[in-house]
Amino acid sequence: MSKPATINDVQKRVDAMPAAMSAKGLRNPVAKFNIVANEELQAYLSWDDKKTSYGSKYEWIKGKTPADVLRKMEAFIAKLPSPEETRMKEFMGALSDVIELGRQNGIEVDFVSPLVETMKRLSSNIITDQREAA
């Protein structure tokens, strides 16, 4: 059986999380670990997100032991996409919105069709890149 984590151990791991989140491209990351009377241990990760109406996103985590909570926090951060993947996803979303807006407003096919072709090429490249990374 491993020895229980000390408060200093927990603090060191939580302190490292904002830097790991920043490396994934998140803005103004925060990592908090809370102990509340008569409740499971809880923590959250938050970061600025201009796409939400309130400007931030949160990931709430609960667990029975400090190690469990820390493991879940670190696993969430590890699964975040790279900054490049995030930028490409944002671009693809914006391009998709422009294509849809063009169609809704009857914009000539000559303007919309090249955008659709660009979207197809980018989508193909993303699929190829993901397979190569695996």
C-alpha positions, -999 to +999 in steps of 0.1 A: +000+000+000+014+034-009+016+061+016-011+088+016-003+120-003+007+149+019-008+184+015+025+194-001+023+166-026-012+176-036-002+213-038+028+205-061+006+185-085-021+212-085+005+239-090+017+222-122-017+220-138-021+256-150+012+253-169+001+220-185-032+237-195-015+267-209+007+243-230-026+230-245-035+265-255-060+274-228-061+310-216-059+320-179-061+284-166-070+278-129-068+245-110-085+243-076-088+214-051-113+217-023-121+199+009-157+205+020-172+190+052-193+159+047-188+158+010-165+139-015-133+156-023-138+180-052-118+200-076-122+220-108-102+232-137-113+264-155-101+286-183-112+316-204-134+307-234-147+336-255-173+313-271-193+309-239-218+336-228-201+339-194-165+338-207-152+307-189-153+269-191-152+245-161-144+208-156-157+196-122-141+166-106-150+145-075-133+116-059-129+096-027-092+101-023-068+129-032-049+106-056-082+098-073-091+135-078-056+144-090-055+115-114-088+126-129-076+162-132-044+152-149-062+128-172-085+155-183-056+178-191-038+151-210-068+145-232-072+181-242-064+187-279-031+204-289-032+242-296-029+233-334-059+210-332-080+236-314-071+263-339-080+240-368-113+231-352-122+267-346-113+276-382-133+246-396-163+257-375-161+293-387-157+281-423-187+259-419-207+288-405-197+310-435-207+283-460-241+279-443-246+317-441-239+320-478-264+293-486-291+308-464-286+342-481-286+329-516-250+339-523-239+328-557-226+292-560-194+306-576-185+321-542-197+292-519-185+262-539-147+270-535-153+273-497-170+238-497-141+224-516-116+240-491-136+225-463-135+190-479-097+193-484-091+204-448-113+176-434-094+151-455-061+164-441-073+163-405-084+126-409-050+118-425-031+136-397-050+118-370-043+084-385-006+092-388-004+103-352-019+070-339 
